[in-house]
Amino acid sequence: AGLEKAKKELAESIQKGV
């Protein structure tokens, strides 16, 4: 569960960065 949340947050962070 933690891994999925971290992955989702990372994806959002990348989209924000782009």
Distance bins in CASP14 RR format, pairs under 12 A and 6 or more apart:
PFRMAT RR
TARGET T0000
AUTHOR 0000-0000-0000
RMODE 2
METHOD distances of the structure
MODEL  1
1 7 0 0 0 0 0 1 0 0 0 0 0
1 8 0 0 0 0 0 1 0 0 0 0 0
2 8 0 0 0 0 1 0 0 0 0 0 0
2 9 0 0 0 0 1 0 0 0 0 0 0
2 10 0 0 0 0 0 1 0 0 0 0 0
3 9 0 0 0 0 0 1 0 0 0 0 0
3 10 0 0 0 0 0 1 0 0 0 0 0
4 10 0 0 0 0 0 1 0 0 0 0 0
4 11 0 0 0 0 0 1 0 0 0 0 0
5 11 0 0 0 0 0 1 0 0 0 0 0
5 12 0 0 0 0 0 1 0 0 0 0 0
6 12 0 0 0 0 0 1 0 0 0 0 0
6 13 0 0 0 0 0 1 0 0 0 0 0
7 13 0 0 0 0 0 1 0 0 0 0 0
7 14 0 0 0 0 0 1 0 0 0 0 0
8 14 0 0 0 0 0 1 0 0 0 0 0
8 15 0 0 0 0 0 1 0 0 0 0 0
9 15 0 0 0 0 0 1 0 0 0 0 0
9 16 0 0 0 0 0 1 0 0 0 0 0
10 16 0 0 0 0 0 1 0 0 0 0 0
10 17 0 0 0 0 0 1 0 0 0 0 0
11 17 0 0 0 0 0 1 0 0 0 0 0
11 18 0 0 0 0 0 1 0 0 0 0 0
12 18 0 0 0 0 0 1 0 0 0 0 0
END
